[in-house]
């Protein structure tokens, strides 16, 4: 049975409870990745700091709740926007899609070679064959092979 002395001893070391709560909330945040538990963990750390400043348990709970609410209301939305932002630019193979290339060796559905961004790439056609010297557009990257197609035709301008 829990005695009054045990509860008093526990409240005398309440900073340990706050730190333990922060650790548990941090572990829960790793599984949720919603930043709510991280903000609550910040509140728990504020509760530990309140204990270090000598506030009673009720004061610690109020400080923890106020800081957690403040973090959830201000910091969390900013961090969520930052986490959900798309990458600034495409890189690697994805950055090559849509670029033009020069045919170095005839490109068919079975294979060929193109010069793409200054490098020689193995290539295959997405449809028609292309002769040496033709300009093509990269439609996809399949492993180390550029899949190419014809350049889009610019629409003819109407003369008034």
C-alpha positions in Angstrom: 0.0 0.0 0.0 1.2 3.5 -0.8 2.1 5.4 2.2 2.0 9.2 2.8 5.8 9.1 3.3 6.3 7.5 -0.1 4.1 10.2 -1.7 6.0 13.0 0.1 9.4 11.5 -1.0 8.1 11.2 -4.6 6.9 14.8 -4.6 10.3 15.9 -3.2 11.9 14.4 -6.3 9.2 15.4 -8.8 11.8 16.5 -11.3 12.5 12.8 -11.9 8.8 12.3 -12.7 8.9 15.2 -15.1 12.0 13.9 -16.8 10.6 10.4 -17.0 7.4 11.8 -18.5 9.4 13.7 -21.1 11.3 10.6 -22.1 8.1 8.5 -22.4 6.5 11.3 -24.5 9.6 11.5 -26.6 9.4 7.8 -27.3 5.7 8.1 -28.2 6.5 11.0 -30.6 8.9 8.7 -32.5 6.0 6.4 -33.2 3.4 9.1 -34.0 5.5 11.7 -35.8 2.7 14.3 -35.2 4.7 16.6 -32.9 2.0 16.6 -30.2 3.9 14.3 -27.9 7.1 16.3 -28.6 5.3 19.5 -27.4 4.0 17.7 -24.4 7.5 16.5 -23.6 8.6 20.2 -23.8 5.9 21.0 -21.2 7.2 18.1 -19.0 10.7 19.6 -19.2 9.3 22.9 -18.2 7.6 21.2 -15.2 11.1 19.9 -14.2 12.5 23.4 -14.5 9.7 24.7 -12.4 10.6 22.1 -9.7 14.2 23.3 -9.9 13.0 26.8 -9.3 11.1 25.7 -6.1 7.5 25.8 -7.3 5.1 23.4 -5.6 3.6 20.5 -7.5 0.5 22.5 -8.5 2.7 25.3 -9.9 4.8 22.7 -11.8 1.6 21.2 -13.4 0.4 24.7 -14.3 3.8 25.6 -15.9 4.0 22.3 -17.7 0.4 22.8 -19.1 1.0 26.4 -20.1 4.3 25.6 -21.9 2.8 22.6 -23.6 -0.2 24.6 -24.8 2.1 27.4 -26.0 4.3 25.0 -27.9 1.3 23.3 -29.5 -0.2 26.6 -30.5 2.9 28.3 -31.8 5.8 26.0 -32.6 4.0 22.9 -33.8 2.2 24.5 -36.8 5.5 26.0 -38.0 7.3 22.7 -37.7 4.4 20.8 -39.4 4.5 23.2 -42.3 8.3 22.7 -42.5 8.0 18.9 -42.4 5.3 18.8 -45.1 7.1 21.1 -47.6 8.0 19.5 -50.9 11.7 19.3 -51.7 13.1 22.5 -53.1 14.3 21.0 -56.4 14.4 17.7 -58.0 17.8 16.0 -58.1 19.4 12.9 -59.4 17.4 10.9 -62.0 14.2 12.8 -61.5 15.9 16.1 -62.5 16.7 14.6 -66.0 13.1 13.9 -67.0 12.0 16.6 -69.4 15.5 17.5 -70.6 16.6 17.3 -74.2 19.3 14.9 -75.4 21.2 14.4 -78.6 21.2 11.0 -80.2 24.7 9.6 -80.6 23.8 6.1 -81.8 20.4 5.1 -83.3 17.8 4.8 -80.6 15.2 2.1 -80.9 12.9 0.4 -78.5 15.8 -2.1 -77.9 18.5 0.5 -77.2 20.9 3.2 -78.3 22.9 6.1 -76.9 22.3 9.7 -76.2 24.3 12.6 -74.9 22.4 13.9 -71.8 23.7 16.8 -69.7 27.2 16.3 -71.1 27.3 12.6 -70.4 26.7 9.5 -72.6 23.7 7.5 -71.5 22.3 4.3 -72.8 18.8 5.0 -74.1 15.8 3.4 -75.5 12.8 4.8 -77.3 9.4 5.1 -75.9 8.0 4.6 -79.4 9.5 5.6 -82.7 13.2 5.2 -83.6 15.6 8.2 -83.7 18.5 8.7 -86.0 22.0 10.0 -85.1 21.9 13.8 -84.6 18.2 13.9 -83.6 17.1 15.9 -80.6 14.9 14.0 -78.2 13.3 14.6 -74.8 13.8 12.3 -71.8 10.4 10.9 -70.7 11.7 8.7 -67.9 14.8 7.1 -66.3 14.8 3.4 -66.0 17.8 2.3 -64.0 20.8 3.6 -66.0 18.8 3.9 -69.2 17.1 7.1 -70.4 13.8 6.5 -72.0 13.3 9.1 -74.8 10.6 10.4 -77.0 10.2 13.1 -79.7 10.5 16.7 -78.8 7.1 18.4 -78.3 6.1 20.4 -81.4 5.6 24.1 -80.7 2.2 25.3 -81.7 2.1 27.4 -84.8 1.3 31.1 -84.2 -1.6 32.5 -86.1 -0.8 35.6 -88.2 -3.4 38.3 -88.1 
